Amino acid sequence: MYSNEVENSDLRKARASIAEELDAVSWYEKRIESVKDAKLKKILAHNRDEEKEHAAMLIEWMRKTDKKQDEAFKKHD
Ligand SMILES: [Fe+2]
């Protein structure tokens, strides 16, 4: 499935999406620290964890699509 077309389009979009999902995790973390209401804190923590799942889904797709990247994960596992 790896081709120049994927490299120039879908793979780049996946990388950008991974960065955005991880940024979202950090934003939620920051917001959780500043919120006083315990229920809102719990909702935000749930949402943060969903962003982690989104990042994981994209990373798994990237590993299956970018063999070199997959090798790097295996090397540093
Ligand atoms: Fe997300």
N, CA, C, O and the ligand as a Tripos MOL2 file, in Angstrom:
@<TRIPOS>MOLECULE
protein
  309   307    78     0     0
PROTEIN
NO_CHARGES

@<TRIPOS>ATOM
      1 N           0.8210   -1.2090    0.0000 N.3       1 MET1
      2 CA          0.0000    0.0000    0.0000 C.3       1 MET1
      3 C           0.8590    1.2650    0.0000 C.2       1 MET1
      4 O           0.3530    2.3720   -0.1830 O.2       1 MET1
      5 N           2.1570    1.0870    0.2060 N.am      2 TYR2
      6 CA          3.0410    2.2440    0.2630 C.3       2 TYR2
      7 C           3.4080    2.6950   -1.1420 C.2       2 TYR2
      8 O           3.9370    1.9120   -1.9300 O.2       2 TYR2
      9 N           3.1330    3.9350   -1.4530 N.am      3 SER3
     10 CA          3.4780    4.4710   -2.7690 C.3       3 SER3
     11 C           3.7140    5.9700   -2.6340 C.2       3 SER3
     12 O           3.4210    6.5650   -1.5970 O.2       3 SER3
     13 N           4.2430    6.5690   -3.6890 N.am      4 ASN4
     14 CA          4.4700    8.0100   -3.6550 C.3       4 ASN4
     15 C           3.1720    8.7780   -3.4530 C.2       4 ASN4
     16 O           3.1300    9.8130   -2.7880 O.2       4 ASN4
     17 N           2.1300    8.2450   -4.0420 N.am      5 GLU5
     18 CA          0.8360    8.9190   -3.9030 C.3       5 GLU5
     19 C           0.3900    8.9670   -2.4340 C.2       5 GLU5
     20 O          -0.0930    9.9880   -1.9450 O.2       5 GLU5
     21 N           0.5700    7.8230   -1.7470 N.am      6 VAL6
     22 CA          0.2190    7.7780   -0.3280 C.3       6 VAL6
     23 C           1.1430    8.7020    0.4570 C.2       6 VAL6
     24 O           0.6980    9.4570    1.3210 O.2       6 VAL6
     25 N           2.4430    8.6300    0.1400 N.am      7 GLU7
     26 CA          3.4180    9.4750    0.8420 C.3       7 GLU7
     27 C           3.0430   10.9460    0.7450 C.2       7 GLU7
     28 O           3.1700   11.7020    1.7090 O.2       7 GLU7
     29 N           2.5770   11.3380   -0.4390 N.am      8 ASN8
     30 CA          2.2970   12.7550   -0.6530 C.3       8 ASN8
     31 C           0.9080   13.1900   -0.2120 C.2       8 ASN8
     32 O           0.6050   14.3830   -0.1910 O.2       8 ASN8
     33 N           0.0840   12.2500    0.1330 N.am      9 SER9
     34 CA         -1.2650   12.6800    0.5050 C.3       9 SER9
     35 C          -1.7180   12.0700    1.8250 C.2       9 SER9
     36 O          -1.6750   12.7330    2.8620 O.2       9 SER9
     37 N          -2.1460   10.8300    1.7960 N.am     10 ASP10
     38 CA         -2.7460   10.2300    2.9880 C.3      10 ASP10
     39 C          -1.7740   10.1390    4.1620 C.2      10 ASP10
     40 O          -2.1460   10.4080    5.3040 O.2      10 ASP10
     41 N          -0.5300    9.7590    3.8780 N.am     11 LEU11
     42 CA          0.4390    9.6220    4.9650 C.3      11 LEU11
     43 C           0.7230   10.9670    5.6370 C.2      11 LEU11
     44 O           0.8210   11.0540    6.8610 O.2      11 LEU11
     45 N           0.8490   11.9880    4.8370 N.am     12 ARG12
     46 CA          1.0670   13.3200    5.4250 C.3      12 ARG12
     47 C          -0.1220   13.7630    6.2580 C.2      12 ARG12
     48 O           0.0310   14.3560    7.3260 O.2      12 ARG12
     49 N          -1.2950   13.4680    5.7570 N.am     13 LYS13
     50 CA         -2.5040   13.8350    6.5060 C.3      13 LYS13
     51 C          -2.5880   13.0630    7.8100 C.2      13 LYS13
     52 O          -2.9980   13.6040    8.8370 O.2      13 LYS13
     53 N          -2.1970   11.7920    7.7660 N.am     14 ALA14
     54 CA         -2.2070   10.9830    8.9920 C.3      14 ALA14
     55 C          -1.2150   11.5430   10.0030 C.2      14 ALA14
     56 O          -1.5350   11.6540   11.1860 O.2      14 ALA14
     57 N          -0.0030   11.9020    9.5460 N.am     15 ARG15
     58 CA          1.0030   12.4770   10.4660 C.3      15 ARG15
     59 C           0.4810   13.7610   11.0950 C.2      15 ARG15
     60 O           0.6180   13.9710   12.3000 O.2      15 ARG15
     61 N          -0.1200   14.6220   10.2720 N.am     16 ALA16
     62 CA         -0.6700   15.8820   10.7910 C.3      16 ALA16
     63 C          -1.7730   15.5890   11.8060 C.2      16 ALA16
     64 O          -1.8730   16.2620   12.8320 O.2      16 ALA16
     65 N          -2.5920   14.5940   11.5200 N.am     17 SER17
     66 CA         -3.6900   14.2450   12.4250 C.3      17 SER17
     67 C          -3.1560   13.6920   13.7340 C.2      17 SER17
     68 O          -3.7100   13.9750   14.7970 O.2      17 SER17
     69 N          -2.0740   12.8990   13.6730 N.am     18 ILE18
     70 CA         -1.4580   12.3770   14.9000 C.3      18 ILE18
     71 C          -0.9810   13.5360   15.7680 C.2      18 ILE18
     72 O          -1.2200   13.5610   16.9760 O.2      18 ILE18
     73 N          -0.3080   14.4900   15.1410 N.am     19 ALA19
     74 CA          0.1830   15.6580   15.8850 C.3      19 ALA19
     75 C          -0.9890   16.4170   16.5140 C.2      19 ALA19
     76 O          -0.8960   16.8720   17.6540 O.2      19 ALA19
     77 N          -2.0820   16.5500   15.7760 N.am     20 GLU20
     78 CA         -3.2540   17.2680   16.2950 C.3      20 GLU20
     79 C          -3.9060   16.5230   17.4510 C.2      20 GLU20
     80 O          -4.3390   17.1390   18.4250 O.2      20 GLU20
     81 N          -3.9760   15.1960   17.3430 N.am     21 GLU21
     82 CA         -4.5750   14.4140   18.4290 C.3      21 GLU21
     83 C          -3.7250   14.5330   19.6970 C.2      21 GLU21
     84 O          -4.2610   14.6730   20.7960 O.2      21 GLU21
     85 N          -2.4060   14.4760   19.5420 N.am     22 LEU22
     86 CA         -1.5290   14.5880   20.7130 C.3      22 LEU22
     87 C          -1.5680   15.9960   21.3010 C.2      22 LEU22
     88 O          -1.4810   16.1720   22.5160 O.2      22 LEU22
     89 N          -1.7000   16.9910   20.4340 N.am     23 ASP23
     90 CA         -1.8900   18.3650   20.9250 C.3      23 ASP23
     91 C          -3.1750   18.4570   21.7430 C.2      23 ASP23
     92 O          -3.2180   19.1090   22.7870 O.2      23 ASP23
     93 N          -4.2190   17.7940   21.2490 N.am     24 ALA24
     94 CA         -5.5060   17.8090   21.9590 C.3      24 ALA24
     95 C          -5.3550   17.1940   23.3490 C.2      24 ALA24
     96 O          -5.9400   17.6840   24.3150 O.2      24 ALA24
     97 N          -4.5670   16.1150   23.4460 N.am     25 VAL25
     98 CA         -4.3110   15.5000   24.7530 C.3      25 VAL25
     99 C          -3.6850   16.5270   25.6910 C.2      25 VAL25
    100 O          -4.0870   16.6400   26.8490 O.2      25 VAL25
    101 N          -2.7040   17.2730   25.1940 N.am     26 SER26
    102 CA         -2.0360   18.2780   26.0250 C.3      26 SER26
    103 C          -2.9750   19.4100   26.4220 C.2      26 SER26
    104 O          -2.9300   19.8920   27.5540 O.2      26 SER26
    105 N          -3.8300   19.8370   25.4860 N.am     27 TRP27
    106 CA         -4.8050   20.8930   25.8110 C.3      27 TRP27
    107 C          -5.7650   20.4220   26.8950 C.2      27 TRP27
    108 O          -6.0790   21.1620   27.8280 O.2      27 TRP27
    109 N          -6.2290   19.1740   26.7580 N.am     28 TYR28
    110 CA         -7.1290   18.6420   27.7920 C.3      28 TYR28
    111 C          -6.4170   18.5700   29.1350 C.2      28 TYR28
    112 O          -6.9970   18.9110   30.1660 O.2      28 TYR28
    113 N          -5.1610   18.1270   29.1300 N.am     29 GLU29
    114 CA         -4.3920   18.0390   30.3800 C.3      29 GLU29
    115 C          -4.3150   19.4050   31.0580 C.2      29 GLU29
    116 O          -4.5260   19.5380   32.2630 O.2      29 GLU29
    117 N          -4.0090   20.4050   30.2530 N.am     30 LYS30
    118 CA         -3.8810   21.7640   30.7770 C.3      30 LYS30
    119 C          -5.2150   22.2440   31.3470 C.2      30 LYS30
    120 O          -5.2640   22.8520   32.4170 O.2      30 LYS30
    121 N          -6.2940   21.9640   30.6180 N.am     31 ARG31
    122 CA         -7.6270   22.3880   31.0480 C.3      31 ARG31
    123 C          -8.0450   21.6540   32.3130 C.2      31 ARG31
    124 O          -8.6260   22.2630   33.2110 O.2      31 ARG31
    125 N          -7.7630   20.3710   32.4000 N.am     32 ILE32
    126 CA         -8.1110   19.5660   33.5750 C.3      32 ILE32
    127 C          -7.4480   20.1520   34.8210 C.2      32 ILE32
    128 O          -8.0530   20.2150   35.8910 O.2      32 ILE32
    129 N          -6.2050   20.5740   34.6640 N.am     33 GLU33
    130 CA         -5.4680   21.1440   35.8040 C.3      33 GLU33
    131 C          -6.1130   22.4300   36.3110 C.2      33 GLU33
    132 O          -6.0370   22.7340   37.5010 O.2      33 GLU33
    133 N          -6.7520   23.1920   35.4100 N.am     34 SER34
    134 CA         -7.2820   24.4980   35.8070 C.3      34 SER34
    135 C          -8.7630   24.4730   36.1990 C.2      34 SER34
    136 O          -9.2660   25.4460   36.7610 O.2      34 SER34
    137 N          -9.4660   23.3700   35.9080 N.am     35 VAL35
    138 CA        -10.9000   23.2760   36.2140 C.3      35 VAL35
    139 C         -11.0970   22.9320   37.6910 C.2      35 VAL35
    140 O         -10.3610   22.1250   38.2600 O.2      35 VAL35
    141 N         -12.1090   23.5660   38.3020 N.am     36 LYS36
    142 CA        -12.3760   23.3190   39.7260 C.3      36 LYS36
    143 C         -13.4530   22.2610   39.9430 C.2      36 LYS36
    144 O         -13.3770   21.4730   40.8850 O.2      36 LYS36
    145 N         -14.4630   22.2470   39.0600 N.am     37 ASP37
    146 CA        -15.5930   21.3350   39.2190 C.3      37 ASP37
    147 C         -15.1560   19.8830   38.9620 C.2      37 ASP37
    148 O         -14.6000   19.5730   37.9080 O.2      37 ASP37
    149 N         -15.4100   19.0110   39.9220 N.am     38 ALA38
    150 CA        -14.9520   17.6170   39.8390 C.3      38 ALA38
    151 C         -15.6120   16.8540   38.6860 C.2      38 ALA38
    152 O         -14.9630   16.0470   38.0210 O.2      38 ALA38
    153 N         -16.9100   17.1120   38.4520 N.am     39 LYS39
    154 CA        -17.6010   16.4130   37.3600 C.3      39 LYS39
    155 C         -17.0540   16.8400   36.0000 C.2      39 LYS39
    156 O         -16.8480   16.0100   35.1140 O.2      39 LYS39
    157 N         -16.8250   18.1180   35.8490 N.am     40 LEU40
    158 CA        -16.2550   18.6130   34.5860 C.3      40 LEU40
    159 C         -14.8460   18.0500   34.3830 C.2      40 LEU40
    160 O         -14.4640   17.6970   33.2680 O.2      40 LEU40
    161 N         -14.0920   17.9730   35.4580 N.am     41 LYS41
    162 CA        -12.7420   17.3900   35.4100 C.3      41 LYS41
    163 C         -12.7980   15.9540   34.8800 C.2      41 LYS41
    164 O         -11.9680   15.5410   34.0690 O.2      41 LYS41
    165 N         -13.7940   15.2080   35.3570 N.am     42 LYS42
    166 CA        -13.9500   13.8050   34.9530 C.3      42 LYS42
    167 C         -14.3170   13.7040   33.4680 C.2      42 LYS42
    168 O         -13.7890   12.8540   32.7520 O.2      42 LYS42
    169 N         -15.2120   14.5660   33.0160 N.am     43 ILE43
    170 CA        -15.6010   14.5770   31.5940 C.3      43 ILE43
    171 C         -14.3920   14.9120   30.7190 C.2      43 ILE43
    172 O         -14.1540   14.2660   29.6990 O.2      43 ILE43
    173 N         -13.6470   15.9110   31.1240 N.am     44 LEU44
    174 CA        -12.4720   16.3170   30.3400 C.3      44 LEU44
    175 C         -11.4140   15.2150   30.3130 C.2      44 LEU44
    176 O         -10.7370   15.0240   29.3030 O.2      44 LEU44
    177 N         -11.2750   14.4960   31.4200 N.am     45 ALA45
    178 CA        -10.3100   13.3930   31.4660 C.3      45 ALA45
    179 C         -10.7450   12.2670   30.5210 C.2      45 ALA45
    180 O          -9.9180   11.6440   29.8550 O.2      45 ALA45
    181 N         -12.0540   12.0220   30.4770 N.am     46 HIS46
    182 CA        -12.5880   11.0200   29.5470 C.3      46 HIS46
    183 C         -12.2920   11.4400   28.1070 C.2      46 HIS46
    184 O         -11.8400   10.6340   27.2940 O.2      46 HIS46
    185 N         -12.5530   12.7040   27.8090 N.am     47 ASN47
    186 CA        -12.2940   13.2120   26.4530 C.3      47 ASN47
    187 C         -10.8040   13.1410   26.1060 C.2      47 ASN47
    188 O         -10.4330   12.7970   24.9840 O.2      47 ASN47
    189 N          -9.9710   13.4640   27.0700 N.am     48 ARG48
    190 CA         -8.5100   13.3620   26.8620 C.3      48 ARG48
    191 C          -8.1130   11.9350   26.4770 C.2      48 ARG48
    192 O          -7.3220   11.7180   25.5600 O.2      48 ARG48
    193 N          -8.6850   10.9680   27.2040 N.am     49 ASP49
    194 CA         -8.3420    9.5690   26.9260 C.3      49 ASP49
    195 C          -8.8470    9.1270   25.5480 C.2      49 ASP49
    196 O          -8.2270    8.2870   24.8970 O.2      49 ASP49
    197 N          -9.9670    9.6930   25.1130 N.am     50 GLU50
    198 CA        -10.4460    9.3910   23.7540 C.3      50 GLU50
    199 C          -9.4750    9.9250   22.7020 C.2      50 GLU50
    200 O          -9.2560    9.2930   21.6690 O.2      50 GLU50
    201 N          -8.9000   11.0920   22.9760 N.am     51 GLU51
    202 CA         -7.9050   11.6470   22.0420 C.3      51 GLU51
    203 C          -6.6830   10.7290   21.9610 C.2      51 GLU51
    204 O          -6.0900   10.5740   20.8930 O.2      51 GLU51
    205 N          -6.3150   10.1300   23.0710 N.am     52 LYS52
    206 CA         -5.2010    9.1680   23.0660 C.3      52 LYS52
    207 C          -5.5390    7.9710   22.1870 C.2      52 LYS52
    208 O          -4.6860    7.4600   21.4610 O.2      52 LYS52
    209 N          -6.7950    7.5300   22.2610 N.am     53 GLU53
    210 CA         -7.2300    6.4110   21.4240 C.3      53 GLU53
    211 C          -7.1960    6.8090   19.9480 C.2      53 GLU53
    212 O          -6.7820    6.0230   19.0960 O.2      53 GLU53
    213 N          -7.6260    8.0160   19.6590 N.am     54 HIS54
    214 CA         -7.5870    8.4920   18.2670 C.3      54 HIS54
    215 C          -6.1490    8.4970   17.7440 C.2      54 HIS54
    216 O          -5.8860    8.0790   16.6170 O.2      54 HIS54
    217 N          -5.2270    8.9750   18.5780 N.am     55 ALA55
    218 CA         -3.8110    9.0040   18.1720 C.3      55 ALA55
    219 C          -3.3170    7.5780   17.9120 C.2      55 ALA55
    220 O          -2.6120    7.3270   16.9350 O.2      55 ALA55
    221 N          -3.6930    6.6480   18.7940 N.am     56 ALA56
    222 CA         -3.2550    5.2530   18.6460 C.3      56 ALA56
    223 C          -3.7830    4.6410   17.3430 C.2      56 ALA56
    224 O          -3.0620    3.9190   16.6540 O.2      56 ALA56
    225 N          -5.0350    4.9340   17.0160 N.am     57 MET57
    226 CA         -5.6250    4.4110   15.7690 C.3      57 MET57
    227 C          -4.8380    4.9070   14.5580 C.2      57 MET57
    228 O          -4.5630    4.1480   13.6290 O.2      57 MET57
    229 N          -4.4850    6.1790   14.5810 N.am     58 LEU58
    230 CA         -3.7320    6.7580   13.4590 C.3      58 LEU58
    231 C          -2.3200    6.1880   13.3910 C.2      58 LEU58
    232 O          -1.8070    5.9110   12.3060 O.2      58 LEU58
    233 N          -1.6950    6.0160   14.5540 N.am     59 ILE59
    234 CA         -0.3380    5.4700   14.5880 C.3      59 ILE59
    235 C          -0.3390    4.0410   14.0470 C.2      59 ILE59
    236 O           0.5690    3.6490   13.3130 O.2      59 ILE59
    237 N          -1.3500    3.2730   14.4080 N.am     60 GLU60
    238 CA         -1.4520    1.9070   13.8840 C.3      60 GLU60
    239 C          -1.6020    1.9110   12.3650 C.2      60 GLU60
    240 O          -0.9900    1.0980   11.6710 O.2      60 GLU60
    241 N          -2.4100    2.8180   11.8610 N.am     61 TRP61
    242 CA         -2.5730    2.9340   10.4000 C.3      61 TRP61
    243 C          -1.2320    3.3050    9.7710 C.2      61 TRP61
    244 O          -0.8380    2.7420    8.7500 O.2      61 TRP61
    245 N          -0.5380    4.2560   10.3890 N.am     62 MET62
    246 CA          0.7530    4.7010    9.8590 C.3      62 MET62
    247 C           1.7600    3.5440    9.8550 C.2      62 MET62
    248 O           2.5140    3.3830    8.8940 O.2      62 MET62
    249 N           1.7760    2.7420   10.9200 N.am     63 ARG63
    250 CA          2.7110    1.6110   10.9910 C.3      63 ARG63
    251 C           2.4650    0.6120    9.8800 C.2      63 ARG63
    252 O           3.4060    0.0410    9.3290 O.2      63 ARG63
    253 N           1.1990    0.4020    9.5500 N.am     64 LYS64
    254 CA          0.8620   -0.5440    8.4790 C.3      64 LYS64
    255 C           1.1700    0.0330    7.1000 C.2      64 LYS64
    256 O           1.3690   -0.7120    6.1400 O.2      64 LYS64
    257 N           1.2070    1.3360    7.0080 N.am     65 THR65
    258 CA          1.3570    1.9970    5.7090 C.3      65 THR65
    259 C           2.7970    2.3840    5.4230 C.2      65 THR65
    260 O           3.2470    2.2920    4.2810 O.2      65 THR65
    261 N           3.5230    2.8140    6.4450 N.am     66 ASP66
    262 CA          4.9040    3.2870    6.2980 C.3      66 ASP66
    263 C           5.8290    2.2380    6.9300 C.2      66 ASP66
    264 O           6.0300    2.2370    8.1450 O.2      66 ASP66
    265 N           6.3810    1.3630    6.1180 N.am     67 LYS67
    266 CA          7.1810    0.2380    6.6190 C.3      67 LYS67
    267 C           8.4380    0.7050    7.3540 C.2      67 LYS67
    268 O           8.8440    0.0960    8.3440 O.2      67 LYS67
    269 N           9.0470    1.7730    6.8730 N.am     68 LYS68
    270 CA         10.2520    2.3010    7.5220 C.3      68 LYS68
    271 C           9.9190    2.7960    8.9350 C.2      68 LYS68
    272 O          10.6770    2.5750    9.8800 O.2      68 LYS68
    273 N           8.7830    3.4630    9.0540 N.am     69 GLN69
    274 CA          8.3530    3.9450   10.3660 C.3      69 GLN69
    275 C           8.0630    2.7660   11.2890 C.2      69 GLN69
    276 O           8.3950    2.7910   12.4740 O.2      69 GLN69
    277 N           7.4380    1.7320   10.7260 N.am     70 ASP70
    278 CA          7.1320    0.5390   11.5070 C.3      70 ASP70
    279 C           8.4090   -0.1140   12.0380 C.2      70 ASP70
    280 O           8.4680   -0.5470   13.1890 O.2      70 ASP70
    281 N           9.4370   -0.1780   11.1730 N.am     71 GLU71
    282 CA         10.7250   -0.7330   11.6010 C.3      71 GLU71
    283 C          11.3030    0.0760   12.7590 C.2      71 GLU71
    284 O          11.8850   -0.4950   13.6820 O.2      71 GLU71
    285 N          11.1500    1.3930   12.7190 N.am     72 ALA72
    286 CA         11.6700    2.2480   13.7950 C.3      72 ALA72
    287 C          10.9600    1.9650   15.1180 C.2      72 ALA72
    288 O          11.5900    1.9470   16.1750 O.2      72 ALA72
    289 N           9.6430    1.7440   15.0520 N.am     73 PHE73
    290 CA          8.9080    1.3880   16.2680 C.3      73 PHE73
    291 C           9.4090    0.0600   16.8250 C.2      73 PHE73
    292 O           9.6180   -0.0780   18.0300 O.2      73 PHE73
    293 N           9.6010   -0.9160   15.9390 N.am     74 LYS74
    294 CA         10.0540   -2.2380   16.3870 C.3      74 LYS74
    295 C          11.4600   -2.1570   16.9870 C.2      74 LYS74
    296 O          11.7570   -2.8200   17.9810 O.2      74 LYS74
    297 N          12.3120   -1.3470   16.3820 N.am     75 LYS75
    298 CA         13.6930   -1.1910   16.8410 C.3      75 LYS75
    299 C          13.7440   -0.5860   18.2650 C.2      75 LYS75
    300 O          14.6180   -0.9260   19.0620 O.2      75 LYS75
    301 N          12.8140    0.2900   18.5540 N.am     76 HIS76
    302 CA         12.8470    1.0110   19.8410 C.3      76 HIS76
    303 C          11.7740    0.5320   20.8070 C.2      76 HIS76
    304 O          11.4730    1.2140   21.7870 O.2      76 HIS76
    305 N          11.1930   -0.6350   20.5410 N.am     77 ASP77
    306 CA         10.1580   -1.1850   21.4170 C.3      77 ASP77
    307 C          10.7580   -1.7010   22.7000 C.2      77 ASP77
    308 O          10.0360   -2.2020   23.5620 O.2      77 ASP77
    309 FE         -9.6450   13.1990   18.3030 Fe       78 LIG78
@<TRIPOS>BOND
     1     1     2 1
     2     2     3 1
     3     3     4 2
     4     3     5 am
     5     5     6 1
     6     6     7 1
     7     7     8 2
     8     7     9 am
     9     9    10 1
    10    10    11 1
    11    11    12 2
    12    11    13 am
    13    13    14 1
    14    14    15 1
    15    15    16 2
    16    15    17 am
    17    17    18 1
    18    18    19 1
    19    19    20 2
    20    19    21 am
    21    21    22 1
    22    22    23 1
    23    23    24 2
    24    23    25 am
    25    25    26 1
    26    26    27 1
    27    27    28 2
    28    27    29 am
    29    29    30 1
    30    30    31 1
    31    31    32 2
    32    31    33 am
    33    33    34 1
    34    34    35 1
    35    35    36 2
    36    35    37 am
    37    37    38 1
    38    38    39 1
    39    39    40 2
    40    39    41 am
    41    41    42 1
    42    42    43 1
    43    43    44 2
    44    43    45 am
    45    45    46 1
    46    46    47 1
    47    47    48 2
    48    47    49 am
    49    49    50 1
    50    50    51 1
    51    51    52 2
    52    51    53 am
    53    53    54 1
    54    54    55 1
    55    55    56 2
    56    55    57 am
    57    57    58 1
    58    58    59 1
    59    59    60 2
    60    59    61 am
    61    61    62 1
    62    62    63 1
    63    63    64 2
    64    63    65 am
    65    65    66 1
    66    66    67 1
    67    67    68 2
    68    67    69 am
    69    69    70 1
    70    70    71 1
    71    71    72 2
    72    71    73 am
    73    73    74 1
    74    74    75 1
    75    75    76 2
    76    75    77 am
    77    77    78 1
    78    78    79 1
    79    79    80 2
    80    79    81 am
    81    81    82 1
    82    82    83 1
    83    83    84 2
    84    83    85 am
    85    85    86 1
    86    86    87 1
    87    87    88 2
    88    87    89 am
    89    89    90 1
    90    90    91 1
    91    91    92 2
    92    91    93 am
    93    93    94 1
    94    94    95 1
    95    95    96 2
    96    95    97 am
    97    97    98 1
    98    98    99 1
    99    99   100 2
   100    99   101 am
   101   101   102 1
   102   102   103 1
   103   103   104 2
   104   103   105 am
   105   105   106 1
   106   106   107 1
   107   107   108 2
   108   107   109 am
   109   109   110 1
   110   110   111 1
   111   111   112 2
   112   111   113 am
   113   113   114 1
   114   114   115 1
   115   115   116 2
   116   115   117 am
   117   117   118 1
   118   118   119 1
   119   119   120 2
   120   119   121 am
   121   121   122 1
   122   122   123 1
   123   123   124 2
   124   123   125 am
   125   125   126 1
   126   126   127 1
   127   127   128 2
   128   127   129 am
   129   129   130 1
   130   130   131 1
   131   131   132 2
   132   131   133 am
   133   133   134 1
   134   134   135 1
   135   135   136 2
   136   135   137 am
   137   137   138 1
   138   138   139 1
   139   139   140 2
   140   139   141 am
   141   141   142 1
   142   142   143 1
   143   143   144 2
   144   143   145 am
   145   145   146 1
   146   146   147 1
   147   147   148 2
   148   147   149 am
   149   149   150 1
   150   150   151 1
   151   151   152 2
   152   151   153 am
   153   153   154 1
   154   154   155 1
   155   155   156 2
   156   155   157 am
   157   157   158 1
   158   158   159 1
   159   159   160 2
   160   159   161 am
   161   161   162 1
   162   162   163 1
   163   163   164 2
   164   163   165 am
   165   165   166 1
   166   166   167 1
   167   167   168 2
   168   167   169 am
   169   169   170 1
   170   170   171 1
   171   171   172 2
   172   171   173 am
   173   173   174 1
   174   174   175 1
   175   175   176 2
   176   175   177 am
   177   177   178 1
   178   178   179 1
   179   179   180 2
   180   179   181 am
   181   181   182 1
   182   182   183 1
   183   183   184 2
   184   183   185 am
   185   185   186 1
   186   186   187 1
   187   187   188 2
   188   187   189 am
   189   189   190 1
   190   190   191 1
   191   191   192 2
   192   191   193 am
   193   193   194 1
   194   194   195 1
   195   195   196 2
   196   195   197 am
   197   197   198 1
   198   198   199 1
   199   199   200 2
   200   199   201 am
   201   201   202 1
   202   202   203 1
   203   203   204 2
   204   203   205 am
   205   205   206 1
   206   206   207 1
   207   207   208 2
   208   207   209 am
   209   209   210 1
   210   210   211 1
   211   211   212 2
   212   211   213 am
   213   213   214 1
   214   214   215 1
   215   215   216 2
   216   215   217 am
   217   217   218 1
   218   218   219 1
   219   219   220 2
   220   219   221 am
   221   221   222 1
   222   222   223 1
   223   223   224 2
   224   223   225 am
   225   225   226 1
   226   226   227 1
   227   227   228 2
   228   227   229 am
   229   229   230 1
   230   230   231 1
   231   231   232 2
   232   231   233 am
   233   233   234 1
   234   234   235 1
   235   235   236 2
   236   235   237 am
   237   237   238 1
   238   238   239 1
   239   239   240 2
   240   239   241 am
   241   241   242 1
   242   242   243 1
   243   243   244 2
   244   243   245 am
   245   245   246 1
   246   246   247 1
   247   247   248 2
   248   247   249 am
   249   249   250 1
   250   250   251 1
   251   251   252 2
   252   251   253 am
   253   253   254 1
   254   254   255 1
   255   255   256 2
   256   255   257 am
   257   257   258 1
   258   258   259 1
   259   259   260 2
   260   259   261 am
   261   261   262 1
   262   262   263 1
   263   263   264 2
   264   263   265 am
   265   265   266 1
   266   266   267 1
   267   267   268 2
   268   267   269 am
   269   269   270 1
   270   270   271 1
   271   271   272 2
   272   271   273 am
   273   273   274 1
   274   274   275 1
   275   275   276 2
   276   275   277 am
   277   277   278 1
   278   278   279 1
   279   279   280 2
   280   279   281 am
   281   281   282 1
   282   282   283 1
   283   283   284 2
   284   283   285 am
   285   285   286 1
   286   286   287 1
   287   287   288 2
   288   287   289 am
   289   289   290 1
   290   290   291 1
   291   291   292 2
   292   291   293 am
   293   293   294 1
   294   294   295 1
   295   295   296 2
   296   295   297 am
   297   297   298 1
   298   298   299 1
   299   299   300 2
   300   299   301 am
   301   301   302 1
   302   302   303 1
   303   303   304 2
   304   303   305 am
   305   305   306 1
   306   306   307 1
   307   307   308 2
@<TRIPOS>SUBSTRUCTURE
     1 MET1         2 RESIDUE 1 A MET
     2 TYR2         6 RESIDUE 1 A TYR
     3 SER3        10 RESIDUE 1 A SER
     4 ASN4        14 RESIDUE 1 A ASN
     5 GLU5        18 RESIDUE 1 A GLU
     6 VAL6        22 RESIDUE 1 A VAL
     7 GLU7        26 RESIDUE 1 A GLU
     8 ASN8        30 RESIDUE 1 A ASN
     9 SER9        34 RESIDUE 1 A SER
    10 ASP10       38 RESIDUE 1 A ASP
    11 LEU11       42 RESIDUE 1 A LEU
    12 ARG12       46 RESIDUE 1 A ARG
    13 LYS13       50 RESIDUE 1 A LYS
    14 ALA14       54 RESIDUE 1 A ALA
    15 ARG15       58 RESIDUE 1 A ARG
    16 ALA16       62 RESIDUE 1 A ALA
    17 SER17       66 RESIDUE 1 A SER
    18 ILE18       70 RESIDUE 1 A ILE
    19 ALA19       74 RESIDUE 1 A ALA
    20 GLU20       78 RESIDUE 1 A GLU
    21 GLU21       82 RESIDUE 1 A GLU
    22 LEU22       86 RESIDUE 1 A LEU
    23 ASP23       90 RESIDUE 1 A ASP
    24 ALA24       94 RESIDUE 1 A ALA
    25 VAL25       98 RESIDUE 1 A VAL
    26 SER26      102 RESIDUE 1 A SER
    27 TRP27      106 RESIDUE 1 A TRP
    28 TYR28      110 RESIDUE 1 A TYR
    29 GLU29      114 RESIDUE 1 A GLU
    30 LYS30      118 RESIDUE 1 A LYS
    31 ARG31      122 RESIDUE 1 A ARG
    32 ILE32      126 RESIDUE 1 A ILE
    33 GLU33      130 RESIDUE 1 A GLU
    34 SER34      134 RESIDUE 1 A SER
    35 VAL35      138 RESIDUE 1 A VAL
    36 LYS36      142 RESIDUE 1 A LYS
    37 ASP37      146 RESIDUE 1 A ASP
    38 ALA38      150 RESIDUE 1 A ALA
    39 LYS39      154 RESIDUE 1 A LYS
    40 LEU40      158 RESIDUE 1 A LEU
    41 LYS41      162 RESIDUE 1 A LYS
    42 LYS42      166 RESIDUE 1 A LYS
    43 ILE43      170 RESIDUE 1 A ILE
    44 LEU44      174 RESIDUE 1 A LEU
    45 ALA45      178 RESIDUE 1 A ALA
    46 HIS46      182 RESIDUE 1 A HIS
    47 ASN47      186 RESIDUE 1 A ASN
    48 ARG48      190 RESIDUE 1 A ARG
    49 ASP49      194 RESIDUE 1 A ASP
    50 GLU50      198 RESIDUE 1 A GLU
    51 GLU51      202 RESIDUE 1 A GLU
    52 LYS52      206 RESIDUE 1 A LYS
    53 GLU53      210 RESIDUE 1 A GLU
    54 HIS54      214 RESIDUE 1 A HIS
    55 ALA55      218 RESIDUE 1 A ALA
    56 ALA56      222 RESIDUE 1 A ALA
    57 MET57      226 RESIDUE 1 A MET
    58 LEU58      230 RESIDUE 1 A LEU
    59 ILE59      234 RESIDUE 1 A ILE
    60 GLU60      238 RESIDUE 1 A GLU
    61 TRP61      242 RESIDUE 1 A TRP
    62 MET62      246 RESIDUE 1 A MET
    63 ARG63      250 RESIDUE 1 A ARG
    64 LYS64      254 RESIDUE 1 A LYS
    65 THR65      258 RESIDUE 1 A THR
    66 ASP66      262 RESIDUE 1 A ASP
    67 LYS67      266 RESIDUE 1 A LYS
    68 LYS68      270 RESIDUE 1 A LYS
    69 GLN69      274 RESIDUE 1 A GLN
    70 ASP70      278 RESIDUE 1 A ASP
    71 GLU71      282 RESIDUE 1 A GLU
    72 ALA72      286 RESIDUE 1 A ALA
    73 PHE73      290 RESIDUE 1 A PHE
    74 LYS74      294 RESIDUE 1 A LYS
    75 LYS75      298 RESIDUE 1 A LYS
    76 HIS76      302 RESIDUE 1 A HIS
    77 ASP77      306 RESIDUE 1 A ASP
    78 LIG78      309 GROUP 0 **** ****
